[in-house]
Structure formats: structure tokens, C-alpha cells
Amino acid sequence: MPMAARVSAPHDPPRARPSAPDTAALDLGPLGLDRGGEVLLRRALRALPQGGALLVTGASPDLPIHLRAWCRAEGHELEPLGPSGPAGAAAGGRVRRGAADAARWRGAE
């Protein structure tokens, strides 16, 4: 059975969907960052302005750990979700797009 992230209507291509006026949402389902979720996360963040928020959720048990490390390495802020509920419940956090991506080109000729 293929694993797929839920980010929009079933027939739409993967993308962030609005969840609040200033926050988009990305549900990775059972997909972890180590199994392709990173690609979807990068794509969803690219669509947001600097400082924009993306609520990332998923059922992968390693998602909170991997998301924290990924955000630190990529220069984004992470507000973790509260303690997760029963097994299979959504975990993750709110990722705020940092300036690292734009800053690396500053001063380039």
C-alpha cells in the first residue's frame, strides 16, 4: 500500500492548504521526514513568505524529533504541538519560515 500525505483535496497535487488566516497546514499522514515528507515540507514552505507559518502534522512516531532537527538545520522556527494523544494521533508542530534561504543569496553577484 503506497503511503501518501494529505495536503489537499484527493485529486489536487500536494500543497499546503489554509487552516487559519496566517497559517497553512500540511498533514503528512504516516509519512515521516525520512521517507519523503521532507520534500513535501520544503515545497509547502517555499509557497509561504518569510515568517509565514505552516502547521505540520502526521502519524509518524519520529516526526516530532525529525521535525525539530530539520528546522534547526534549515534555519526555521518550530513551535511543537502539545503532548500527543493515543497511538496514531497527529504529532508535529508549527513551522515558521526563516530567513536562511533568502540570506544565503545576500551579497551574491
N, C-alpha and C positions, 0 to 999 in steps of 0.2 A: 504494500500500500504506500503510495508516494506521500511524503509529508509536504504540506503547503501552509504558508502563512495566510491568515485572513486579514486583509487590509482594506478591502472594499467589497462592492457587490460581487457575486460569484463570477460574472463574465467580464469584469473590468480587469485591466492589468494591475499588478501590485502597486499601491501608492498609499501615502498617508491619507487618512480620512479625518475631517474635522471632528473634534469631540467637545470643544469649548471655543469661545471666540479667539483665544490666543494660544490654543493647544491643539495639535494634530495628534492622531493616535495610530499606533502600529501594533497589531496583535500577531505575534509570531507563531501562535498555536504551539505545537510540540517542537518546533524548530528552534534549536539553540544557535548561538553565535558561531559555534564551532562546526555547525552543519549547514551553513549558508545564510543564516539570519543576519550576519554582518553585511552582506550585500544589500539586503532589503533595508537595513538600518541606515547605511550610507546613502542610499537612494532617497529615502524619506527625509533625512536631514538636509540633503542637498536642496530640496524643494523649499526649505524654510529660510527665513532671513537670519542673520546673526542675532543671537539672543532668543530666537524662536524656540518654543517648547514642543517636545514630542513625547507623548505618553507611550511607553513601550511595555507591552505585557506579553506573557507567554507561559506555557506549562512546563518548559524545560526546567528540571531541578537546579541546573547550574546557571540559569540566566542571571540571577542577581550578582553572582560572583563575576561572571564573564562580562556583564554589562558595566560593572564598576571599574574593572581593569581596562576595558576597551575605552571608556570615557576618559579615564585618566591618561591613557596613552595617546588619544586623539585630541585632547585639549577641550573636552566638553564637560559641562557640569552635570552631576547626577543627583537627583533627589529620590532616594529609594522609596518604594512603596512600603507601607507598614508590614508587620509580620504576616506572612502568607497563611492562608487558611488550610483546609484539608488537602490531601494529596491531589494533584491535578488542578488545583486552583491557580489563578493567574498570579504571576510574580513579575517583578521588573522595576520600573521607575520612570521618572520624568527626566528626559534628557534635554538640556538647554544647549543649543548650538553655540559653540565657542568661536573665537576669532582666529584660532590657529591656522585654519585652512586658508583664510584670506591673508593673514600676516606673513605666511611663508613667501608670498609674491611681492611683499612690500619692498621697494627699492630695486627690484629686478629691472633690468634694461631690456 
